[in-house]
Amino acid sequence: MRERAKDKSRLQDIIEYSDNVMMLIEGFDHDKLLADKRTYYSVMKNIEIVGEAAYMLTKAFKRDHPTTPWKFIQGMRHVLVHEYANVVSATLYDTAVNDIPLLRKQVEQYLAETDWQSWESEPNEFDDSDEDKVIKVARRMKSKGYTNMDIADITGLNSEDIERL
């Protein structure tokens, strides 16, 4: 289950791995990046981690910060993790050069503006009985052949929780 108490550290992860992407991509155009496999896959992995950190934020945090395209960020993460053979290098490069710096700036602002003590003291979205209902729904979805990604998107459970079902 996603917890409010972890949102701040996940945002800090987005900053750290965004910084990695921006450092790695410096001085590279698309062709040079494509030719340098070590840098290409380093950029890819760091963008994946940015997406994972965004994916693991609470729904409440994402709902309260709608100017950030969370679904697109999560979608990129899903492609990098599950459809890595279909990654379009131009999209990866564009994300690294254009989207990551913008995301970093937004997240930096969220970190500065949020009253973390107040945020973390709010209850998480589900109480125990609601969590049991979510798990039951996830089990039904899994038995019907839904992908773990779809189950996570609908229920808010993380991949480890879904694997244990």
N, C-alpha and C positions, 0 to 999 in steps of 0.2 A: 504494500500500500504506500502511496506517496504521502509524505509527511511535510507539513509546513516548516518544521524545524530544519529540514534539509534543503529548502529552497535557496537560502542564502549561499550555502556551499556549492550548490549546483550552478548558480549564477557566477560564482567565483571561478568555477571550472570553465564555464563558457568564456570568461575573460582570458584565463590562462591559455586555453587551447586556441582561441582566436589569435592571441599574440603569437603563438607558435606558427599558425598558418601565415600570418602577415610577415613574420620573419623568414619563413621558408620560401615564400613566393617572391620576396624582394629580388628584383633584377631578372625575373623570369617573364618571358612572354609565353604564349601558349605552346609554340613549337619547341622552345627550349625546355619547358616543363615536361612535355611529352617525351623528349629525348633523354631526360634525366630520370630514370625509373626510381631511384632512391628518393629523390625529392618528390616526385609525383605521388608515390605511395605514402610518403610521410604526410603530405598535404591531405591526401584522401583520409588517412587514419585520424588526423587531428580534426577534420571536418566531421567525421563520423562521431567522434567523442563530443564535439559541440552539440551535435544532434541528439546524442544520447542524454546529455545533461538537460537539454531543453525538453526532451521526451519525458524525463523523470520529474520535472516540475509539477507541482500540484495543479489540478484543473483550476482551482480558485486563483492561483497566481496568474495563470495564462488568461483566464477570463478577465481579471482585473487589469491586464496589460494587453489589450486587443490590437494595438498598433504594430506589434511584432507579429510577423506571419508564422506563428507556431506550427500550424499544420504543414506548411511548406518545409520548414526546418526539419520536422519529424519525418516528412516524406523523403527528404534527401537522405536522412539517416537510414530509413528503411531500405532505400535503394543501395546505399553503400554496404549495408550489412547483408541483405538478402539477395540482391540482384547485382552484385559487384561486377559480374561479367558484362552488364549492360550499361555501365557508367559511361556517359558521354564526356569525353575529356574537355570539350569546350564549355560544357555546363559546370564541370568541376572547377575549371580555371576562372570562369565568370563568378562563381560563388566565392572563390578564394579572394579575388581581387575586388569585387564590388559588394557582395552581400555580407561577408564576414566583418569588414570594418564597420559597416552600418549597424549590424547586430551588436558588435562590441560596444559601440557608443550608446545604444539603447540600454543594454544591460548595465553598463557603468552608471547610467542615470537611475535605473531601477534600484541598484545597490545603494546609491546615495540618498534617494528620496524615501525609501521604505523605512518605516519604524519597525525594525526587526523584532524588538521585544514585544510589541503589540501584535505583530503578525504571527509570531511563533506561539503566542498565548491563546490565539483563537483555536477552537477545536477543529480537528481534521474533518473532511467532508462526510465521512461515514462513521456512525457509531458501530458498536459490535454487531448489533442485529442487522444493520444495513450491510456491513461487510459480509456477513453470512449469506445474505441475499445475493450480493454481487458474485460471491464464489459459486453459488448454485447456478446463477445465470452463466457464468464462465464455463462451468462443467458441461452444461447443456450445449453451449455453443461449440465446445471442443468435441463433444460426442457427435455433433451434426457436421463436423468437418470444417468449421471456421478456422482460418489461420490464426496463429498466435498474435500476429500483428493486428488483425481485425478485433480479436478478443481484447487486446490491450487498449486499442483505440476506444472501444465501446465501454469497457468496464473500468478502465483506469488502473488495472492491475499491471504489475511489471512482468517481464518475461520469465523471471525466476519463479514467481508465484504461479504463473500459468503452467510452467513445466511440471510443477509439483502436483497439479490437479490430477 
